[in-house]
Every structure is written in structure tokens, then in C-alpha cells.
Amino acid sequence: MTRTSPAKINLVLKVLRRRPDGYHDLASLMQQIDLCDEMDFTTASRGIGLQCPGSGLPEDERNIVYRAARKLLDETGHPGGIEIVLRKRIPVAAGLGGGSSDAATTLATLNEMLHLHVPADRLQAMGASLGADVPFFLFGRSAWAFGIGDRLQPAPEIPPLEFVLVNPGYEVSTRAVYQGLNFTLTNQPNHYSIPRFFTADDLAKGLHNDLETVTLRLHPDLVMWKERLVRNGALSALMSGSGPTVFGIFDRADRAAEAEAALKESGPCTVFRARSLR
């Protein structure tokens, strides 16, 4: 069985507070895009086999895909095994949720192909124990995420969008970025009013990411890439997640294609063109 695992971008990412447990409460508008990893699943008599050809990723319990498969098989008591081949297309540690998406695809696919009948809420709880973004990839293609990413609600009003993404080729530590935030420990919840976005222009005006202040300070070249996106026709540009990938929003596919071509000529980076998944 072959499945694709889409990347995500954060159109809005507000850090509301640092919690007593050390995590942060967020309000984030997340959108899946058609930049995808590919995964092949084959049943086996026992154990878990994972291959990640050409990626350099670990192929044991250090990989979130392996841990997702192990968790589901252990908690359901399934006696058989699984062989997984992961072909990476989404950059690693890039703010695009590739690992979390692969873990979510693993949970959902094994639940289906092994006829485990795990209900959605239990699958979501398993996902949350693996990583903050995993529940989103199990939930839907666009959503508002709250808390540590475990409370989700649909965002059906998001219009279809065109994107150009620029990845500079280095990794950014999410932990280090959050540690760089200047947030006071508090037990008091912060309330956030959800904005409404009906057009690409609405979204361009509402793009926001609190983590940018940290990552752009560590990697000022990202400011240049955001500026280049806007100069090449993006309505606005933003960093996704903790970075380092930045993206521009476009209202037309031909304009996004022109920007993609121009940016590929402008420096040592990887440029992707993508659409929102509906």
C-alpha cells in the first residue's frame, strides 16, 4: 500500500504563554500543501522494518515513523509486523512538519490495512504522544491548533492558495528556537480571537509567526529570502514553524511559477512551488 504524507505551513503561529510543564500554548492556523513524502507499507510476519533510502535518516526507534508503528502495534496487541519504505521529499527539520506527517500517515495506514479499528480519538491521542503536529495531520487539511497542538478545529473558510517555498539547506532546532523566546512562566490562560480569512489578500495581511523573531535573528539570510519572495510577486512572505523554510503567498499559479524560476537562479537554496490541499 502506497500513501503520500503532505507537508504543512503555519499561516499564523501565536505563542500565547509558557506553561508550568515547560511547553508553550499556541494558536496556529495550519495548512497542508501538496509537497509530499511517499511511503510504502507491506505486511510482515513479525517486527518492524524501516528503510529511508537516500535520506540519511535513522531506520530504528530514533525515527518517529518507527515509533509510530511500534506504538500502534503494541497498544493494539497486533501479532504481525510491517515493512515501511519512506522516500523523503520534504526537507528535514525545516518547519514543514515532514516527520509528524509521516508518523500520522503510518498510524492511519496501519489502522486501515491491518483492520485494527482504532477510533479517531484514540489515534489522535497516540499521535499527540509522538509529536505536537501529528494530531493535525490526522485531523484535516486546514485547521486551527490550540494548546500544544492537541486541540483542533476546522478552518474551512481558507481559500485555495499558491505558494513558493524557499529552504536554505540547513536545519533549525525547534527546541532552541522556543528556548530563545522571552516568555514568562504563567498559569494564566491567554484568550485568542480567531481571525477570518476569505481571500488570499486577507491571508497576506494576517500572516504572523512569533517564532520569526528568534530564527531570523539567528539566520538573517532568511530576511533576504522573504524580501526576494515579495519582490518577485508574493502578496506576503512568512517563515513556517520554527524555520528555516520561508514561503510566499500568490494569488495566481502563473505568478508563482515565475517567482519559482527567478528564485532558483538567485542563490544556493531549494525552491518548491506548492498548492494548498483542500
Secondary structure, DSSP 8 states (H G I E B T S, - for coil): -EEEEEEEEEEEEEEEEE-TTS-EEEEEEEEEEEEEEEEEEEEESSSEEEE-TTT----STTSHHHHHHHHHHHHHT---EEEEEEE--S-TTSSS-HHHHHHHHHHHHHHHHTT----HHHHHHHHHHH-TTHHHHHH-SEEEEEETTTEEEE-TT----EEEEEE-S----HHHHHHTS---B-SS----------SHHHHHHH-EETTHHHHHHH-THHHHHHHHHHHTT-SEEEE-TTSS-EEEEESSHHHHHHHHHHHHTSSSSEEEEEEB--
